[in-house]
């Protein structure tokens, strides 16, 4: 069975690259060269981990950039001159953007409930993409904001949108960009949108967009201000230009009241993603039980009534805990088999039974919904305040 090493490789590359930059800044050229070359070797290995040829090619190109950084330090070692790698950095940024690309397999049917939200979203981009009659200049939306409690399916909605459009999906965490690429974040935003236009149609999904918003309190760093300025510029360009290359930006937040007014105003369409209602909870539980081959002795309507107030993500967790509890009950020998080694557990076939009301009661006894009534009221108050 193949082992996925991509996560560990990415961590190893990032840590060595950060250390190489520190060594270079301190003038330790020999150690910086060694670390940059290690980064190149690891990046080549990382390139072999992806099934997508275009991403593999971009990673191989980034490996060459690391080699160039190491080679570029050699003249510095001899003459003390400062190494400049502007062109290499541009290529490196393009390579880093490639790490944000995902090929979504999520379909609308994979999302339980949220039918009204899905209809709003389809209409929002459908109007933009559909052909218009002569002399008609009606526009759809190219910037959409998802807001609502955590775990309600905002990322899934964006992924399903990307899949429905057969678009390139850029999954961006702003807090991650600000921490990982501090000082280069604004350049990364520009590189991101440049790639999105090149690979259009594209969906740029920006999670935790409130990470840029301090309500002009003066707490922003220079890097955050530059990222905000770059993002506003890109969003203005998306909305204001007639471009056949379709790029849809979807921002997402669990804390919309923290959003800076300048950022908020750039999103043409704002869609509330609520907690699942009773019908939606039935659909979500069916996805995580029936669609996984697990039968239930209790009706989905009863399960939905037992789980009022829970988010979609919490319902997934509850379902997994119920299944795990059932498997543990019927298969107590699993830990011992695992201790014997891979072949012992690989040859064992799990015993299963339908899950019961008692299974759910046991799990739910020690669980409470994360989202409170006061949280929901705060969303309602914010909705009213922004119209």
Backbone torsions as a table, in degrees:
resi	resn	phi	psi	omega
1	UNK	NA	122.4	-177.5
2	UNK	-66.5	145.5	-179.9
3	UNK	-104.5	130.2	179.8
4	UNK	-80.9	111.8	-178.2
5	UNK	-101.3	1.0	-170.6
6	UNK	-60.8	-41.3	-179.2
7	UNK	-63.2	-46.4	-179.9
8	UNK	-64.7	-38.3	178.8
9	UNK	-64.7	-42.1	-179.8
10	UNK	-62.1	-41.7	178.0
11	UNK	-63.5	-43.5	-179.2
12	UNK	-63.9	-41.5	179.0
13	UNK	-63.0	-47.2	-177.2
14	UNK	-62.1	-42.1	-177.9
15	UNK	-68.2	-41.1	179.5
16	UNK	-69.4	-37.6	179.5
17	UNK	-64.5	-42.2	178.4
18	UNK	-63.0	-40.8	-179.9
19	UNK	-68.2	-38.7	177.7
20	UNK	-61.9	-42.6	178.6
21	UNK	-63.3	-39.3	178.4
22	UNK	-64.9	-43.6	-179.7
23	UNK	-63.7	-40.7	179.2
24	UNK	-63.0	-41.7	-179.7
25	UNK	-63.2	-31.5	-179.5
26	UNK	-87.2	-2.6	178.5
27	UNK	87.0	7.6	178.5
28	UNK	-85.5	79.4	-171.0
29	UNK	-67.7	-40.9	-178.9
30	UNK	-59.3	-47.8	-178.6
31	UNK	-68.1	-37.7	178.1
32	UNK	-62.4	-43.3	177.5
33	UNK	-58.6	-46.7	-178.8
34	UNK	-60.1	-44.3	-177.2
35	UNK	-69.2	-39.1	177.3
36	UNK	-62.4	-38.7	179.1
37	UNK	-69.6	-33.5	173.5
38	UNK	-63.4	-41.2	177.3
39	UNK	-59.1	-41.4	-179.8
40	UNK	-62.5	-44.3	-179.5
41	UNK	-64.1	-43.6	179.4
42	UNK	-66.7	-36.7	179.9
43	UNK	-66.2	-35.6	176.4
44	UNK	-64.6	-39.6	176.6
45	UNK	-65.1	-39.4	178.9
46	UNK	-62.5	-35.7	179.4
47	UNK	-63.0	-29.4	-178.9
48	UNK	-78.6	-11.9	-175.7
49	UNK	-83.4	-17.8	-176.8
50	UNK	-94.3	142.2	176.5
51	UNK	-83.2	-3.5	-175.4
52	UNK	-97.7	115.2	-176.1
53	UNK	-56.3	-41.3	-177.1
54	UNK	-64.1	-42.6	179.4
55	UNK	-68.1	-39.0	177.2
56	UNK	-60.4	-42.8	178.8
57	UNK	-62.7	-41.0	179.6
58	UNK	-65.0	-39.1	179.1
59	UNK	-67.4	-38.5	175.6
60	UNK	-61.7	-36.6	178.7
61	UNK	-66.8	-39.2	177.3
62	UNK	-64.1	-37.0	176.6
63	UNK	-58.7	-40.4	177.1
64	UNK	-64.4	-35.7	178.1
65	UNK	-62.5	-43.3	178.1
66	UNK	-61.9	-39.6	177.1
67	UNK	-63.1	-39.7	178.4
68	UNK	-63.9	-37.3	178.0
69	UNK	-63.1	-42.4	179.0
70	UNK	-65.0	-45.6	180.0
71	UNK	-65.1	-36.1	-179.4
72	UNK	-67.0	-20.5	178.4
73	UNK	-79.4	-16.5	-177.6
74	UNK	-65.0	-45.3	174.7
75	UNK	-61.4	-34.7	179.5
76	UNK	-63.9	-38.3	-179.4
77	UNK	-63.3	-37.5	-176.4
78	UNK	-80.5	-38.0	-171.8
79	UNK	-112.5	-12.2	-176.9
80	UNK	79.1	6.4	-180.0
81	UNK	-72.0	150.0	179.6
82	UNK	-79.9	132.7	-178.1
83	UNK	-80.4	128.9	176.1
84	UNK	-112.6	129.9	-178.2
85	UNK	-134.5	51.1	-178.7
86	UNK	-59.7	-48.0	179.9
87	UNK	-64.4	-40.6	178.6
88	UNK	-63.6	-38.9	179.6
89	UNK	-63.6	-39.0	177.8
90	UNK	-61.5	-42.0	177.3
91	UNK	-65.9	-39.2	179.8
92	UNK	-63.5	-42.9	178.5
93	UNK	-61.2	-40.8	178.2
94	UNK	-61.9	-38.9	177.4
95	UNK	-66.0	-39.3	178.9
96	UNK	-65.9	-37.5	177.5
97	UNK	-61.4	-34.6	-179.5
98	UNK	-62.3	-25.0	178.3
99	UNK	-71.5	-16.2	179.6
100	UNK	-88.2	-7.1	-177.4
101	UNK	-81.6	131.2	176.9
102	UNK	-130.2	145.7	174.8
103	UNK	-101.7	105.6	-173.4
104	UNK	-80.1	134.5	173.4
105	UNK	-108.8	4.9	-179.1
106	UNK	-72.8	131.1	176.6
107	UNK	-111.0	168.0	178.0
108	UNK	-60.3	-32.2	-178.9
109	UNK	-70.7	-19.7	178.8
110	UNK	-76.2	-9.7	-177.2
111	UNK	-105.4	114.0	-178.9
112	UNK	-74.8	126.8	177.7
113	UNK	74.1	-151.7	-179.7
114	UNK	55.5	34.0	-175.4
115	UNK	-61.9	-43.6	179.8
116	UNK	-64.0	-41.3	178.9
117	UNK	-63.3	-42.6	179.1
118	UNK	-63.4	-39.5	178.6
119	UNK	-64.7	-42.4	177.4
120	UNK	-58.9	-43.7	-176.3
121	UNK	-67.8	-44.1	178.8
122	UNK	-61.7	-41.2	178.8
123	UNK	-65.2	-39.2	-175.8
124	UNK	-59.4	-45.4	-179.4
125	UNK	-93.6	-19.5	178.8
126	UNK	-64.3	-40.2	179.2
127	UNK	-62.2	-38.8	-178.6
128	UNK	-67.4	-38.8	-171.8
129	UNK	-86.2	-32.3	-175.5
130	UNK	-62.4	148.6	175.9
131	UNK	-68.5	141.6	-180.0
132	UNK	-105.5	150.0	173.7
133	UNK	-61.9	161.7	178.5
134	UNK	-54.8	138.5	176.9
135	UNK	70.1	3.7	177.4
136	UNK	-92.6	128.1	-176.1
137	UNK	-118.3	22.9	-179.0
138	UNK	-62.9	140.9	-177.4
139	UNK	-119.4	149.4	171.6
140	UNK	-92.1	-148.8	-178.6
141	UNK	-119.4	137.7	175.9
142	UNK	-110.8	-7.6	176.8
143	UNK	-132.9	122.5	-176.6
144	UNK	-130.2	138.3	177.0
145	UNK	-110.8	124.5	169.9
146	UNK	-95.0	131.0	173.5
147	UNK	-140.0	152.4	-179.0
148	UNK	155.6	179.0	-178.3
149	UNK	-60.2	158.2	177.7
150	UNK	-67.1	149.5	174.2
151	UNK	78.4	16.7	-175.6
152	UNK	-96.6	0.5	174.4
153	UNK	104.8	20.9	-177.9
154	UNK	-64.4	-44.1	179.0
155	UNK	-65.9	-40.2	178.4
156	UNK	-62.0	-40.6	178.2
157	UNK	-61.6	-42.6	178.6
158	UNK	-65.1	-41.4	179.9
159	UNK	-65.4	-41.1	178.1
160	UNK	-65.4	-36.8	176.1
161	UNK	-60.3	-46.8	179.5
162	UNK	-60.3	-45.7	-179.4
163	UNK	-64.5	-41.8	179.9
164	UNK	-62.6	-32.1	179.0
165	UNK	-87.9	-5.3	-171.5
166	UNK	54.0	43.9	-173.6
167	UNK	-102.4	160.5	170.2
168	UNK	-73.0	130.7	-174.9
169	UNK	-108.8	114.8	176.2
170	UNK	-101.3	113.5	-178.2
171	UNK	-102.3	106.0	-169.6
172	UNK	-116.3	127.0	170.7
173	UNK	-103.9	112.9	-176.5
174	UNK	-63.7	-38.4	179.9
175	UNK	-63.5	-35.1	177.7
176	UNK	-67.5	-41.7	178.7
177	UNK	-62.7	-44.3	-177.4
178	UNK	-64.5	-34.3	-179.0
179	UNK	-83.6	-41.6	-174.0
180	UNK	-79.7	-37.0	-175.0
181	UNK	-114.4	35.6	-177.3
182	UNK	-54.1	128.0	-177.9
183	UNK	94.7	-25.8	178.6
184	UNK	-113.5	2.6	-171.5
185	UNK	-60.7	-41.5	-178.0
186	UNK	-65.8	-37.1	176.7
187	UNK	-65.7	-36.3	179.7
188	UNK	-65.7	-38.3	177.2
189	UNK	-60.5	-45.8	179.1
190	UNK	-63.1	-41.8	178.6
191	UNK	-65.5	-37.0	179.1
192	UNK	-58.9	-49.8	-177.7
193	UNK	-72.5	-28.6	174.8
194	UNK	-63.6	-44.2	177.2
195	UNK	-67.5	-39.0	179.6
196	UNK	-60.3	-41.0	178.1
197	UNK	-68.2	-39.1	-179.2
198	UNK	-65.8	-36.5	-176.1
199	UNK	-99.7	15.5	-177.0
200	UNK	-58.3	151.1	3.7
201	UNK	-70.5	143.1	-177.0
202	UNK	-135.4	149.6	170.2
203	UNK	-118.2	118.8	176.2
204	UNK	-100.7	109.7	-178.6
205	UNK	-101.7	115.1	-177.0
206	UNK	-107.8	103.6	-179.6
207	UNK	-85.8	154.1	178.1
208	UNK	56.0	44.6	-175.3
209	UNK	-65.6	-18.1	177.4
210	UNK	-67.6	-10.5	178.4
211	UNK	-60.6	-23.2	179.3
212	UNK	-89.4	-8.4	-169.2
213	UNK	-103.5	120.6	174.6
214	UNK	-122.6	16.5	-179.4
215	UNK	52.9	36.1	178.2
216	UNK	54.5	38.9	-177.8
217	UNK	-80.5	-8.3	-177.2
218	UNK	91.1	2.1	-179.1
219	UNK	-87.7	-3.6	-178.8
220	UNK	-66.3	142.9	169.5
221	UNK	-85.1	168.9	177.0
222	UNK	-61.0	-38.3	179.7
223	UNK	-62.3	-43.9	-179.5
224	UNK	-63.9	-39.9	178.7
225	UNK	-63.5	-40.2	179.8
226	UNK	-67.6	-39.2	178.0
227	UNK	-64.9	-44.3	178.3
228	UNK	-58.6	-46.3	179.7
229	UNK	-61.5	-43.1	-179.9
230	UNK	-64.4	-42.6	-178.8
231	UNK	-66.0	-43.2	178.8
232	UNK	-61.3	-40.7	178.8
233	UNK	-62.3	-44.9	-179.9
234	UNK	-65.4	-42.4	179.6
235	UNK	-65.2	-39.7	176.2
236	UNK	-61.3	-39.7	-179.7
237	UNK	-66.9	-38.4	179.3
238	UNK	-63.5	-45.5	-175.5
239	UNK	-74.0	-38.5	-169.5
240	UNK	-85.6	-17.0	-173.2
241	UNK	-102.2	145.8	170.9
242	UNK	-90.0	105.1	-174.7
243	UNK	-133.3	127.4	179.9
244	UNK	-68.8	-17.0	178.7
245	UNK	-83.5	110.5	-173.2
246	UNK	-84.8	119.1	175.2
247	UNK	-124.0	116.1	178.4
248	UNK	-103.4	124.8	176.0
249	UNK	-102.7	126.4	175.7
250	UNK	-117.8	114.4	174.1
251	UNK	-92.0	153.3	-177.9
252	UNK	-140.4	138.6	179.2
253	UNK	-153.0	145.1	170.2
254	UNK	-95.2	-6.5	-174.3
255	UNK	-132.0	65.7	-173.7
256	UNK	-63.1	-25.9	-179.0
257	UNK	-69.4	-11.3	176.0
258	UNK	-89.3	-8.9	-174.6
259	UNK	-67.8	134.8	174.8
260	UNK	-64.5	139.1	-177.5
261	UNK	-60.1	-34.5	179.9
262	UNK	-64.9	-40.2	178.0
263	UNK	-70.8	-45.6	-177.9
264	UNK	-57.8	-39.4	-176.3
265	UNK	-67.6	-20.3	-178.9
266	UNK	-78.4	-14.1	-179.6
267	UNK	-92.6	113.3	-173.5
268	UNK	-70.8	-33.9	-177.1
269	UNK	-125.0	129.1	179.5
270	UNK	-116.6	123.8	-175.3
271	UNK	-121.7	121.7	177.1
272	UNK	-81.0	127.9	178.0
273	UNK	-107.0	102.1	-170.2
274	UNK	-85.5	173.9	167.4
275	UNK	-63.9	149.2	-178.4
276	UNK	-67.4	137.1	174.7
277	UNK	-79.3	-174.2	-173.3
278	UNK	-61.2	-44.9	179.8
279	UNK	-64.0	-40.9	179.5
280	UNK	-64.4	-39.5	178.9
281	UNK	-63.6	-38.3	175.8
282	UNK	-59.4	-47.2	-178.8
283	UNK	-63.7	-41.6	-179.4
284	UNK	-65.0	-45.2	179.7
285	UNK	-64.4	-36.6	177.8
286	UNK	-64.6	-40.1	177.7
287	UNK	-60.1	-40.8	-174.4
288	UNK	-89.9	-4.8	176.4
289	UNK	-118.3	-75.0	-174.8
290	UNK	-58.0	-43.9	-178.4
291	UNK	-71.0	-12.2	175.7
292	UNK	-99.4	7.4	177.7
293	UNK	85.9	14.2	-179.0
294	UNK	-104.4	122.3	178.0
295	UNK	-82.8	157.8	179.3
296	UNK	-129.8	134.4	176.1
297	UNK	-88.2	0.0	179.3
298	UNK	-119.2	143.0	-175.9
299	UNK	-68.4	151.3	179.2
300	UNK	-68.5	-27.6	176.2
301	UNK	-66.0	-38.6	177.6
302	UNK	-69.1	-41.4	178.0
303	UNK	-62.6	-39.1	178.8
304	UNK	-63.4	-38.9	178.8
305	UNK	-66.7	-32.3	-179.6
306	UNK	-74.9	-18.5	-172.6
307	UNK	-115.8	27.5	178.5
308	UNK	-60.0	136.9	178.0
309	UNK	92.0	-8.3	179.8
310	UNK	-87.1	146.9	177.5
311	UNK	-82.3	168.5	177.5
312	UNK	-59.5	-41.3	179.5
313	UNK	-64.7	-38.6	177.9
314	UNK	-67.6	-36.5	177.6
315	UNK	-65.4	-37.1	175.0
316	UNK	-62.6	-45.4	179.5
317	UNK	-62.0	-45.1	-179.9
318	UNK	-60.4	-44.3	179.5
319	UNK	-60.5	-43.1	-179.8
320	UNK	-66.1	-37.9	178.5
321	UNK	-67.2	-39.4	177.8
322	UNK	-63.0	-45.9	179.0
323	UNK	-63.1	-44.2	179.7
324	UNK	-61.3	-40.7	179.5
325	UNK	-63.8	-42.8	178.2
326	UNK	-63.8	-43.7	180.0
327	UNK	-65.1	-41.2	179.4
328	UNK	-62.1	-38.6	-179.8
329	UNK	-64.8	-42.4	-175.2
330	UNK	-88.3	-13.8	-175.1
331	UNK	-131.6	60.7	-176.0
332	UNK	-66.9	-15.3	-177.5
333	UNK	-82.6	-3.9	-175.5
334	UNK	-57.7	-48.8	179.9
335	UNK	-56.3	-39.7	179.5
336	UNK	-65.6	-41.3	178.8
337	UNK	-63.7	-40.0	177.6
338	UNK	-61.7	-38.8	179.1
339	UNK	-63.2	-27.1	-179.3
340	UNK	-77.8	-17.5	177.8
341	UNK	122.3	174.7	-173.2
342	UNK	-59.7	-46.3	-175.4
343	UNK	-63.9	-36.2	-178.6
344	UNK	-64.2	-46.4	-178.6
345	UNK	-76.8	-30.0	-178.1
346	UNK	-67.2	-29.5	-178.0
347	UNK	-88.3	-2.9	-177.9
348	UNK	-89.8	137.4	178.6
349	UNK	-106.5	126.9	-177.1
350	UNK	-63.5	141.5	170.7
351	UNK	-94.5	135.6	-176.8
352	UNK	-132.3	160.6	172.1
353	UNK	-148.3	164.8	175.3
354	UNK	-63.1	144.1	175.9
355	UNK	-76.8	154.1	-173.9
356	UNK	-123.0	171.4	176.1
357	UNK	-59.8	-39.8	-179.7
358	UNK	-60.2	-39.6	178.0
359	UNK	-58.3	-44.6	-179.3
360	UNK	-69.2	-41.0	179.3
361	UNK	-59.7	-42.1	180.0
362	UNK	-59.3	-44.9	-179.2
363	UNK	-71.8	-43.1	-175.8
364	UNK	-71.3	-22.3	178.4
365	UNK	-59.3	-33.6	-178.0
366	UNK	-104.7	24.4	-176.7
367	UNK	-134.7	146.8	175.5
368	UNK	-137.0	145.3	177.0
369	UNK	-59.2	140.9	179.8
370	UNK	-73.0	-33.2	-175.7
371	UNK	-90.6	126.3	-177.6
372	UNK	-97.4	170.0	177.0
373	UNK	-60.9	-38.7	179.7
374	UNK	-67.5	-32.8	175.5
375	UNK	-62.5	-46.2	-179.5
376	UNK	-63.7	-36.5	178.2
377	UNK	-65.4	-35.7	179.3
378	UNK	-65.2	-38.6	175.5
379	UNK	-63.4	-42.2	180.0
380	UNK	-63.0	-41.9	178.7
381	UNK	-63.4	-40.9	-179.4
382	UNK	-67.0	-42.6	177.3
383	UNK	-55.3	-44.0	-179.2
384	UNK	-65.9	-37.2	-176.3
385	UNK	-70.0	-30.1	-178.7
386	UNK	-98.2	-2.1	178.4
387	UNK	74.2	NA	NA
